[in-house]
Amino acid sequence: MKISKIFLKGLYDNNPTFRLMLGLCPVLAVSTSVHNAIGMGTAVIFVLVSSNLIVSLIRKIIPHKIRIPIFVIIIATFVTIVDLLMAGFSPALHKSLGLFIPLIVVNCIILGRIETFASKNNAILSIVDGLGMGFGFMFALVIIATFREILGYGTWFGMQLLGQHFQPVILMILPPGAFITIGLLMGFLNWIEHRHIHKHLTYK
Amino acid sequence: MDIQSLLIIAVGSIFISNFVFARFLGICPYIGVSQKLDSAFGMGMAVSFVMSMASVVTWVIYHYFLVAGSTNVIFRFIMKGQGSPPDLTYLRTVTFILVIASLVQFVEMVIQKISPGLYKALGIYLPLITTNCTVLGVSILNIDASYNFIQSFINGLASGIGFTLALILMAGLREKLELTNGPRAMKGAPIAFILAGSMSLAFLGFTGLKIG
């Protein structure tokens, strides 16, 4: 019960993107297509789960004062692994994600989860937390990418969705489209939450 | 080294590919810190300072410690020119983040000693900068664009100025935004993103700028 709770917390209640508003740079930058979004999401899940695991295993021997540099080195090691693997196995994806692969190191979600969760909990819970947060991140990324790709290219995951006569909204794949999409989605989620609270108060 | 190419880099980094509006770097402080004009300016100055320092230091580290070549320090002084120079470029991410973290710490200590006034103004922003993606971002961009030493410095400084510009513009608008009567669901971050979108659209106009 507790494990599923931790997982769902990362996925929805504490969604890193929409609720905590952490690590927004890659969300805005790579959400031009669902393909990129899944690639970035996978990379972040890998780094998050692996570094959570390592930190939770050695949490008792890390001196408190120099914990941040140690965490950063652990994260940077896994980011380098992802960087090299992606360059080897999927060069096209590596090229389109570009700068944002090494920048996973400074993604606040990862250091945030290590500091608040993995350095205080055991290995299994830390893995679950990493998976929940990672999938929450990927989930948000895929939703934003869905809107942007359908409107900007007329496709979804490379599949042609809207017919020949569709005039793509180029704005959506340019930087302004990213800001506007995420702003509207956050507003929409807030609106749902306000409605929910309102109903709860009037009928109970 | 001509002035023209430096000017092109500077204008390019400040306006055309602005860090916040075109490259999506440093969004967290952009949304988080840009509530008040004073703190936006302080943060912007601190980031510009660290970015230009980091550009220079990481450039030196990359070209004299990581790249395989006859000028590699490890090859010359530790291996004494024996065998082939080691190619350590795959350690770029790990090295850079360590260098930046220690640089920020060092800058903090130096400023505290030399100028307590400046430390008071920038102090609270400095620890935040280590995990700010603009600093690591500009260091990697300099290497990827194969800039030389001076170009890297100018790019770091100009990118910092571009970031400060975005932060200050946003802070000025958000101070006014607090007083408006918008939809409740859009208050705070959502409306800030929409605003950023329209500003990004305005900055897109600079793409048409032809220089050089």
Interface residues (C-beta under 8 A of the other chain):
Chain A: M21 L22 G23 L24 C25 P26 L28 A29 I68 P69 V72 I73 A76 T77 V79 T80 D83 L84 L99 P102 L103 V105 V106 N107 C108 L111 L171 L174 P175 P176 G177 A178 F179 I180 I182 G183 L184 M186 G187 F188 N190 W191 H194
Chain B: F21 A22 R23 F24 L25 G26 I27 C28 I31 G32 Y90 L91 R92 T93 V94 F96 I97 L98 A101 T130 T131 N132 C133 L136 G137 I140 L141 D144 P183 R184 A185 M186 K187 A189 P190 I191 A192 F193 I194 A196 G197 S198 S200 L201 L204
